[in-house]
Amino acid sequence: MRETQKLTLASLAGPIFVEQGLRILLGTVDMLMVSHLGDGAVAALGVAFQVVIVAVIIFNFIGVGASVVITHHLGAHDEPGADQIARAAIGFNTWVGLGVSALVALLARPLLGWMQLPATLMPHAVPFLTLMGGTLFLEAQNIAMAATLRAHAYTRPVMAVTGFQNVVNVLCNAVVLFGLFGLPQLGVAGCAVSGVISRVISFVILRRLVRQKTGVRLGLFDYFALSRERLRRILSIGLPAAGENLSYWIALVVVTSFASRMGEASIAAFSYSRQMTNWVILFSISIGLGTEILIGYLVGSGEIDRAHRELLDNLRKGVALVFVVSGLVALFSPQLMRGFTSDPGIIDAAVQMAWLGVLLETGRVLNVVCVNSLRATGDARFPLFMGFWSMWCMSVPLAWLLGLRLGFGLNGLIIAMICDEWLRGLINYARWKRRGWVKYAERSRAHVAQLQPGSEPAS
């Protein structure tokens, strides 16, 4: 177990930044390598991948909940309790993954139709989603194991595994997309084949790392003997986190369907813009996850005032950093876009969205860091209710109004998203400043203390 005093935002967020960047690079590389097939193939891949992302968010709710509860136990020096939570998380996520894999594989075409993907693009998207979706249970296990390692502050090994996964994915893509070694060219479906191979390899390595680094060993019995009490504690954090994230991505899928109604060029521009934006979101994610781990340890050790200051310090750094990075991405967006397409209309639309993205991403980092910190204390329901209200009562209706009804097009969609991120960010920040989360932190600390033999409940 790592001592809290030895953990810093840089030591945690740095490897997380690289790891998450490598994950984003998987999608970016797929887009670049598929772009030689045409903008239609890219649009199909972008829409189909939204379904995969929603599935991954479902798996992440166990990862998020387990990570927070594990840090509470480790902060209180209860390693056996942390190990029990890790086994429960990995076992349960396996079953969730099997269920989601079956649904996505069987309903690939109806899901794409619901997202209003043009019929001409279905031959690209359906095989990809069927194969990629049918093997999502591997991703479910990988997410739970990676969350366990991060909670123990082993962020560098997770980073290394993701890097190796990228190398495998690129090499496999080159073979299946370009027909190397005399093999057939598989088109967009080839990206799914590459993804499956790289996931299998990551699964094998992560399982070994969990055993070596944390001492957690999984037997067949652990997949069936799932403790109701441990799952309840994981789900008390994970379900609200999943609800908020799932709500966000479903809202994004709806907004993407608005872009689909604007034509193939708009879908392609929106997909390319998301690829550029993902690299800015990366800073928000890494700072948010690093802060979450730190605050989880501090809550477990009972250092409430230090946890309060940690969020405020990290938030100032995050907003300043994201403002600079998003500005640089907007400045160089014309050059970046030429790496994807030569269509001047698509490039112009994506550049305009990149400049609006400066406002969008500074609001997002405020929101992400505050939400992750609230969850780390056990205050997970407030971000859920706030997010659901903002997304579905303001963001989606406003996107429809500005983008389709009033004719602002893709820019209207981004303006609606800006309003959503800033509103949620400011309200979640106010929640933290007013210390509405303290009672949840004290409750989490007391629960961990009660589970330790010979310990008195924390006040």
C-alpha positions in Angstrom: 0.0 0.0 0.0 1.3 3.5 -0.9 1.5 6.1 1.8 -0.7 9.2 1.2 2.2 11.5 1.8 4.1 10.0 -1.1 1.3 10.5 -3.6 1.1 13.7 -5.6 -1.2 14.9 -8.5 1.7 14.8 -10.9 2.8 11.2 -9.9 -0.8 10.0 -10.5 -2.1 12.2 -13.2 1.0 12.0 -15.4 0.8 8.2 -16.1 -3.0 8.5 -16.3 -2.6 11.2 -18.9 -0.4 9.0 -21.0 -2.6 5.9 -20.5 -5.8 7.7 -21.4 -4.0 9.4 -24.3 -3.0 6.0 -25.7 -6.6 4.9 -25.4 -7.7 7.9 -27.4 -5.0 7.2 -29.9 -6.5 3.8 -30.6 -9.6 5.6 -31.9 -7.6 8.3 -33.7 -5.4 5.7 -35.4 -8.4 3.8 -36.5 -9.9 7.0 -38.0 -6.7 7.8 -39.8 -6.2 4.3 -41.2 -9.8 4.0 -42.3 -9.9 7.5 -43.8 -8.2 6.1 -47.0 -11.5 4.2 -47.6 -13.4 7.5 -47.7 -15.3 10.0 -45.5 -18.3 7.7 -45.5 -16.3 4.9 -43.9 -15.0 7.3 -41.2 -18.6 8.5 -40.5 -19.8 4.9 -40.1 -16.9 4.1 -37.8 -17.6 7.3 -35.7 -21.3 6.6 -35.2 -20.8 2.8 -34.5 -18.1 3.6 -31.9 -20.5 5.8 -30.0 -22.4 2.5 -29.1 -19.1 1.0 -27.9 -18.4 4.0 -25.8 -21.8 3.8 -24.1 -21.1 0.1 -23.3 -17.7 1.0 -21.8 -19.3 3.6 -19.6 -21.6 0.8 -18.2 -18.5 -1.2 -17.3 -16.9 1.8 -15.8 -19.5 2.2 -13.1 -18.0 -0.8 -11.4 -14.5 0.5 -11.9 -15.3 3.9 -10.5 -17.2 2.5 -7.5 -14.5 -0.1 -6.8 -11.7 2.5 -7.1 -13.2 4.9 -4.6 -14.0 2.1 -2.0 -10.6 0.6 -2.4 -8.9 3.9 -1.7 -11.0 4.4 1.4 -9.8 1.0 2.7 -6.2 1.7 1.8 -6.3 5.1 3.3 -7.4 3.4 6.5 -4.6 0.8 6.2 -7.1 -2.0 5.6 -5.5 -4.0 2.8 -7.6 -7.2 3.2 -10.8 -5.2 2.8 -9.4 -3.5 -0.3 -8.6 -7.0 -1.8 -12.2 -8.2 -1.2 -13.6 -5.2 -3.0 -11.3 -5.8 -5.9 -12.3 -9.4 -6.3 -16.0 -8.5 -6.1 -15.6 -5.8 -8.7 -13.8 -7.9 -11.3 -16.2 -10.9 -10.8 -19.3 -8.7 -11.2 -18.1 -6.8 -14.1 -17.4 -10.0 -16.0 -21.1 -10.9 -15.8 -22.2 -7.4 -16.8 -19.8 -7.6 -19.8 -21.2 -10.9 -21.0 -24.8 -9.5 -20.9 -23.9 -6.3 -22.7 -21.8 -8.2 -25.3 -24.8 -10.4 -26.2 -27.2 -7.4 -26.5 -24.9 -5.3 -28.7 -24.0 -8.2 -31.0 -27.6 -9.1 -31.5 -29.0 -5.6 -31.9 -26.2 -4.0 -33.9 -28.3 -3.0 -36.9 -31.4 -1.7 -34.9 -29.0 0.4 -32.7 -27.4 2.0 -35.7 -30.8 2.6 -37.3 -32.0 4.3 -34.1 -29.0 6.6 -34.4 -30.2 7.5 -38.0 -27.1 6.2 -39.7 -27.8 6.4 -43.5 -28.5 3.1 -45.1 -25.5 3.5 -47.4 -23.1 3.4 -44.5 -24.7 0.3 -42.8 -22.3 -2.2 -44.7 -19.4 -0.5 -43.0 -20.9 -0.1 -39.5 -22.8 -3.3 -38.9 -19.9 -5.8 -39.1 -17.7 -3.6 -37.0 -20.3 -3.2 -34.2 -21.3 -6.9 -34.3 -17.7 -8.1 -33.7 -16.5 -5.3 -31.5 -19.7 -5.4 -29.4 -19.7 -9.2 -29.1 -16.4 -9.2 -27.4 -17.0 -6.3 -25.0 -16.9 -8.6 -22.0 -13.1 -8.6 -22.3 -13.1 -4.8 -22.0 -15.3 -5.1 -18.9 -12.7 -7.2 -17.1 -9.9 -5.0 -18.3 -11.6 -1.9 -16.9 -12.1 -3.5 -13.5 -8.5 -4.7 -13.3 -7.1 -1.4 -14.4 -9.2 0.4 -11.8 -7.9 -1.9 -9.1 -4.3 -1.1 -10.1 -4.9 2.7 -10.2 -6.6 2.6 -6.8 -3.3 1.1 -5.4 -1.5 4.0 -7.2 0.0 1.7 -9.8 -0.7 4.0 -12.7 2.5 3.4 -14.6 1.9 -0.4 -15.2 -1.6 0.4 -16.6 0.0 3.0 -18.8 2.5 0.5 -20.1 -0.1 -2.1 -20.9 -2.2 0.5 -22.9 0.9 1.5 -24.8 1.6 -2.1 -25.8 -2.1 -2.5 -26.7 -1.7 0.4 -29.1 1.3 -1.1 -30.8 -0.6 -4.4 -31.3 -3.7 -2.5 -32.6 -1.7 -0.5 -35.2 0.2 -3.6 -36.5 -3.0 -5.6 -36.8 -4.8 -2.7 -38.5 -2.0 -2.5 -41.1 -2.5 -6.1 -41.9 -6.3 -6.3 -42.1 -6.9 -2.8 -43.7 -4.1 -3.0 -46.3 -4.1 -6.7 -47.0 -0.5 -7.3 -46.0 1.1 -10.8 -46.3 -1.5 -11.7 -48.9 -4.4 -11.5 -46.5 -7.8 -10.1 -47.6 -8.6 -6.4 -46.9 -11.4 -6.3 -44.3 -12.3 -2.6 -44.4 -13.9 -1.1 -41.3 -14.6 -4.6 -39.9 -10.8 -5.1 -39.8 -10.6 -2.4 -37.0 -12.9 -4.6 -34.9 -10.6 -7.6 -35.5 -7.6 -5.6 -34.4 -9.5 -4.3 -31.3 -10.4 -7.9 -30.2 -6.8 -9.1 -30.6 -5.4 -6.2 -28.6 -8.0 -6.6 -25.9 -7.2 -10.3 -25.4 -3.5 -9.5 -25.0 -4.3 -6.7 -22.5 -6.5 -9.0 -20.5 -3.7 -11.5 -20.1 -1.1 -8.9 -19.0 -3.5 -7.0 -16.6 -4.5 -10.2 -14.9 -0.9 -11.0 -14.2 -0.2 -7.5 -13.0 -3.1 -7.5 -10.5 -1.7 -10.7 -9.0 1.9 -9.4 -8.8 1.3 -5.8 -7.7 -1.7 -6.1 -5.4 -1.7 -9.7 -4.3 -5.3 -10.2 -5.5 -5.8 -13.7 -6.9 -9.0 -14.6 -8.7 -10.4 -18.1 -8.7 -13.4 -19.5 -10.4 -15.3 -19.3 -7.1 -14.9 -15.5 -7.1 -17.0 -15.1 -10.2 -20.0 -16.8 -8.5 -19.7 -16.0 -4.8 -20.3 -12.3 -5.0 -20.9 -10.6 -1.6 -24.0 -8.5 -1.5 -22.5 -6.1 1.0 -19.4 -5.5 -1.0 -21.4 -5.0 -4.2 -23.8 -2.6 -2.3 -20.8 -0.4 -1.4 -19.4 -0.4 -4.9 -22.8 0.3 -6.5 -23.5 3.1 -4.0 -20.7 5.0 -5.8 -20.7 3.3 -9.1 -24.4 3.4 -10.1 -24.8 7.2 -9.7 -21.5 7.6 -11.6 -22.7 5.3 -14.3 -26.0 7.1 -14.4 -24.4 10.4 -14.9 -21.9 9.2 -17.5 -24.4 7.1 -19.3 -26.8 10.0 -19.4 -24.1 12.2 -20.9 -23.2 9.7 -23.6 -26.8 8.9 -24.5 -27.3 12.6 -24.8 -24.2 12.8 -27.0 -25.6 10.0 -29.1 -28.8 12.0 -29.5 -26.8 15.1 -30.5 -24.8 13.0 -32.9 -28.1 11.9 -34.5 -28.9 15.6 -35.0 -25.6 15.9 -36.9 -26.6 12.8 -38.9 -29.7 14.6 -40.1 -27.5 17.3 -41.5 -25.8 15.0 -44.0 -22.7 12.8 -44.4 -20.3 15.8 -44.4 -21.7 17.0 -41.1 -21.3 13.5 -39.5 -17.7 13.3 -40.7 -16.9 16.9 -39.5 -18.5 16.1 -36.1 -16.5 12.8 -35.9 -13.2 14.5 -36.8 -13.9 17.3 -34.3 -14.5 14.7 -31.6 -11.1 13.2 -32.3 -9.4 16.6 -31.8 -11.5 17.3 -28.7 -10.7 14.0 -27.1 -7.1 15.1 -26.8 -8.2 18.1 -24.8 -10.6 16.1 -22.7 -7.7 14.0 -21.8 -6.3 16.7 -19.5 -9.6 16.9 -17.7 -9.8 13.1 -17.3 -6.3 12.7 -16.0 -6.5 15.6 -13.5 -10.0 14.4 -12.4 -8.9 10.8 -11.8 -5.6 11.8 -10.1 -7.6 14.1 -7.8 -10.1 11.4 -7.1 -7.5 8.9 -6.0 -5.8 11.5 -3.7 -9.1 12.5 -2.1 -10.2 8.9 -1.7 -7.0 8.2 0.3 -7.5 11.4 2.4 -11.1 10.5 3.2 -10.0 7.0 4.3 -7.4 8.5 6.6 -9.8 11.1 7.9 -8.0 14.2 6.6 -11.1 16.2 5.6 -9.6 19.7 5.5 -6.7 18.5 3.4 -9.1 16.9 1.0 -11.0 20.2 0.6 -7.8 22.1 -0.2 -6.6 19.4 -2.6 -9.6 19.9 -4.9 -9.3 23.7 -4.9 -5.6 23.6 -5.8 -5.9 21.0 -8.5 -8.9 22.8 -10.0 -7.0 26.0 -10.5 -4.2 24.1 -12.2 -6.6 22.2 -14.4 -8.6 25.2 -15.7 -5.4 27.1 -16.6 -3.9 24.1 -18.4 -7.0 23.2 -20.4 -7.5 26.8 -21.5 -4.0 26.8 -23.0 -4.2 23.4 -24.6 -7.7 23.9 -26.1 -6.5 27.3 -27.5 -3.5 25.6 -29.1 -5.7 22.9 -30.6 -8.0 25.5 -32.1 -5.0 27.5 -33.5 -3.6 24.5 -35.3 -6.9 22.8 -36.1 -6.7 23.6 -39.9 -3.4 21.7 -40.1 -4.7 18.9 -37.9 -7.8 18.4 -40.0 -5.8 18.1 -43.2 -4.4 14.9 -41.7 -7.9 13.5 -41.8 -9.5 14.9 -45.0 -9.0 17.3 -47.9 -12.7 18.4 -48.1 -12.6 22.2 -47.4 -16.2 22.2 -46.1 -15.5 19.6 -43.5 -12.3 21.3 -42.5 -14.0 24.7 -42.1 -16.8 23.2 -40.0 -14.4 21.4 -37.7 -12.2 24.5 -37.2 -15.2 26.5 -36.1 -16.1 23.8 -33.6 -12.5 23.8 -32.3 -12.6 27.5 -31.5 -15.9 27.0 -29.6 -14.2 24.1 -27.9 -12.1 26.5 -25.9 -15.2 27.5 -24.0 -16.5 24.0 -23.9 -13.3 22.4 -22.5 -12.7 24.9 -19.8 -16.2 24.3 -18.6 -15.7 20.6 -18.8 -12.5 20.5 -16.7 -14.4 22.4 -14.0 -17.2 19.9 -14.1 -15.1 16.7 -14.4 -12.7 17.5 -11.5 -15.5 18.6 -9.2 -17.6 15.5 -10.0 -14.8 13.1 -9.5 -13.9 14.7 -6.2 -17.5 14.5 -4.9 -17.6 10.9 -5.8 -14.4 10.2 -4.0 -16.0 11.4 -0.8 -19.1 9.2 -1.3 -21.3 12.1 -2.5 -22.2 10.5 -5.8 -25.9 11.2 -6.1 -25.8 14.9 -6.3 -23.7 14.9 -9.6 -26.2 12.4 -11.0 -29.3 14.5 -10.4 -27.6 17.7 -11.5 -26.2 16.1 -14.7 -29.5 14.4 -15.7 -31.5 17.6 -15.2 -28.9 19.8 -17.2 -28.5 17.3 -20.1 -32.1 16.5 -20.7 -33.9 19.7 -19.7 -31.4 22.0 -21.3 -28.6 20.5 -23.4 -30.4 18.2 -25.7 -33.5 20.5 -26.3 -31.2 23.5 -26.8 -29.1 21.5 -29.3 -32.2 20.6 -31.3 -33.4 24.2 -31.2 -30.1 25.8 -32.2 -28.8 23.1 -34.5 -31.9 22.1 -36.4 -34.7 24.4 -35.8 -32.9 27.8 -35.9 -30.3 26.6 -38.5 -27.0 27.2 -36.6 -25.9 23.7 -37.7 -23.0 22.0 -35.9 -22.1 25.2 -34.1 -25.5 25.2 -32.5 -24.8 21.7 -31.1 -21.5 22.9 -29.6 -23.1 26.0 -28.0 -25.7 23.8 -26.3 -22.9 21.6 -24.9 -21.0 24.7 -23.6 -24.1 25.8 -21.7 -24.4 22.3 -20.2 -20.8 21.9 -19.0 -20.6 25.4 -17.5 -23.9 25.1 -15.6 -23.0 21.7 -14.1 -19.5 22.7 -13.4 -20.5 25.9 -11.4 -23.2 24.1 -9.4 -20.9 21.1 -8.5 -18.2 23.6 -7.6 -20.6 25.4 -5.3 -21.5 22.1 -3.7 -17.8 21.5 -2.9 -17.1 25.0 -1.6 -20.1 24.8 0.8 -18.8 21.4 2.0 -22.1 19.6 1.3 -19.9 16.4 0.8 -18.4 16.3 4.3 -21.2 14.2 5.8 -20.7 11.5 3.1 -17.0 11.5 3.7 -17.5 11.0 7.4 -20.0 8.2 6.7 -17.6 6.4 4.4 -14.7 6.7 6.9 -17.0 5.3 9.7 -18.0 2.3 7.6 -14.4 1.3 6.8 -13.5 1.7 10.5 -16.4 -0.6 11.5 -15.1 -3.3 9.2 -11.6 -3.4 10.8 -11.2 -5.8 13.7 -10.5 -4.1 17.0 -11.3 -0.6 15.6 -13.9 1.8 16.8 -16.2 3.6 14.3 -14.9 6.9 13.2 -16.8 9.9 14.3 
